[in-house]
Amino acid sequence: MTYYTANERETEALGRRLAASLPPGGVVIALYGELGAGKTAFVRGLGQGLEVDGQVVSPTFTIVNELYGKRELFHFDMYRLGGADELFDIGWEDYLARGGVCAVEWSENVPEAFDGTEIRVTIRKVGDTAREITIEGAELC
């Protein structure tokens, strides 16, 4: 389904709606979109919906941020990785086994990491602050 947001606050709100719609257990959310599209804002809303402690910030230099709350949120940024092998080297399978929510920015850089069961979120700029957000693999509340 495709949604339109007018600003960052609405993008975060859509992330909160997705959080409320997630099934129990481990979930992978693959995020796609160009630089500055709003992927981190969407994950920030996801974190709010999961009631995580701490602030959701881009993990570009740390590769993964771990946040804890109602559910664990593992926020990955694959921008600097050369491929899925590097993701597996940092323990991707261990994160999956922990049963939390894995939100992966720049998923296009690690397509081999996904098995087709992930929720796909594609964010596209359609104006200065407006975004077109397509969510596949989940129905929002």
C-alpha positions as CSV (number, residue, x, y, z in Angstrom):
1,M,0.0,0.0,0.0
2,T,1.2,3.5,-0.7
3,Y,0.9,6.4,1.7
4,Y,1.8,10.1,1.4
5,T,3.2,12.2,4.2
6,A,3.6,16.0,4.1
7,N,6.4,16.3,6.6
8,E,8.8,14.5,8.9
9,R,6.3,14.4,11.7
10,E,3.8,12.5,9.5
11,T,6.6,10.1,8.4
12,E,7.3,9.3,12.0
13,A,3.6,8.8,12.6
14,L,3.5,6.2,9.8
15,G,6.4,4.4,11.5
16,R,4.4,4.3,14.7
17,R,1.4,2.8,12.8
18,L,3.7,0.1,11.4
19,A,5.0,-0.7,14.9
20,A,1.5,-1.2,16.1
21,S,0.8,-3.6,13.3
22,L,3.8,-5.9,13.6
23,P,3.3,-9.5,14.4
24,P,5.0,-11.0,17.5
25,G,8.5,-12.5,17.2
26,G,11.3,-11.5,14.9
27,V,10.6,-9.1,12.1
28,V,12.8,-7.7,9.4
29,I,12.0,-4.3,7.9
30,A,14.0,-3.5,4.7
31,L,14.1,0.2,4.0
32,Y,14.8,1.6,0.6
33,G,15.3,5.2,-0.5
34,E,17.8,7.8,-1.6
35,L,19.9,9.9,0.8
36,G,17.6,12.2,2.8
37,A,14.4,10.4,1.9
38,G,13.3,10.0,5.5
39,K,14.4,6.4,6.4
40,T,15.7,7.4,9.8
41,A,12.6,9.5,10.5
42,F,10.5,6.5,9.7
43,V,12.6,4.3,12.0
44,R,12.3,7.0,14.7
45,G,8.5,6.6,14.6
46,L,8.9,2.8,14.6
47,G,11.0,3.2,17.8
48,Q,8.4,5.4,19.4
49,G,5.7,2.8,18.6
50,L,7.9,0.1,20.1
51,E,8.4,2.3,23.2
52,V,12.2,1.9,23.0
53,D,14.5,3.7,25.5
54,G,16.9,6.2,24.0
55,Q,16.8,8.2,20.8
56,V,16.8,6.6,17.3
57,V,19.7,8.2,15.3
58,S,21.3,7.1,12.1
59,P,23.7,4.2,12.7
60,T,25.8,5.1,9.6
61,F,29.2,4.9,11.4
62,T,28.3,2.2,14.0
63,I,26.5,0.0,11.5
64,V,23.9,-1.1,14.1
65,N,22.2,0.6,17.1
66,E,20.5,-1.6,19.7
67,L,17.5,-0.1,21.4
68,Y,15.4,-1.8,24.1
69,G,11.8,-1.3,25.2
70,K,8.5,-3.0,24.7
71,R,10.4,-4.9,21.9
72,E,14.1,-4.8,20.9
73,L,14.9,-2.7,17.9
74,F,18.1,-3.3,16.0
75,H,18.6,-0.4,13.6
76,F,21.1,-1.1,10.8
77,D,22.6,1.2,8.2
78,M,24.1,-0.7,5.3
79,Y,25.3,2.5,3.5
80,R,29.0,1.8,4.1
81,L,29.0,-2.0,3.7
82,G,30.3,-3.6,0.6
83,G,27.8,-6.4,0.6
84,A,25.9,-9.0,2.6
85,D,29.1,-10.8,3.6
86,E,30.1,-7.9,5.8
87,L,26.6,-7.9,7.4
88,F,26.9,-11.6,8.2
89,D,30.4,-10.9,9.6
90,I,28.9,-8.5,12.2
91,G,26.4,-11.2,13.4
92,W,23.3,-10.6,11.2
93,E,22.1,-14.2,12.0
94,D,22.5,-13.6,15.7
95,Y,20.3,-10.5,15.5
96,L,17.7,-12.4,13.6
97,A,17.7,-15.2,16.3
98,R,17.1,-12.7,19.1
99,G,13.5,-12.2,17.9
100,G,13.5,-8.4,17.8
101,V,12.7,-5.9,15.1
102,C,15.5,-5.5,12.6
103,A,15.1,-2.2,10.6
104,V,17.7,-2.1,7.8
105,E,18.4,1.2,6.0
106,W,20.1,1.0,2.6
107,S,18.7,-2.6,2.1
108,E,19.6,-2.4,-1.6
109,N,23.2,-2.9,-0.6
110,V,22.6,-6.3,1.0
111,P,19.8,-8.1,-1.0
112,E,21.3,-11.5,-0.2
113,A,20.4,-10.9,3.5
114,F,16.7,-11.1,2.9
115,D,14.6,-14.3,2.4
116,G,11.4,-12.7,1.0
117,T,9.6,-12.6,4.4
118,E,10.7,-9.1,5.2
119,I,8.5,-6.0,5.2
120,R,9.7,-3.7,2.4
121,V,9.4,0.1,3.0
122,T,10.3,2.3,0.1
123,I,10.5,6.1,0.7
124,R,10.6,8.5,-2.2
125,K,10.8,12.3,-2.1
126,V,7.9,14.0,-3.9
127,G,8.6,17.5,-2.7
128,D,10.7,19.4,-0.2
129,T,9.2,17.7,2.7
130,A,6.5,15.4,1.1
131,R,7.2,11.7,0.8
132,E,5.6,8.7,-1.0
133,I,6.0,5.7,1.2
134,T,5.2,2.2,0.0
135,I,4.9,-0.6,2.5
136,E,4.8,-4.2,1.3
137,G,4.3,-7.2,3.5
138,A,2.3,-5.6,6.3
139,E,-1.2,-4.2,6.8
140,L,-1.3,-1.1,9.0
141,C,-3.7,-0.6,11.9
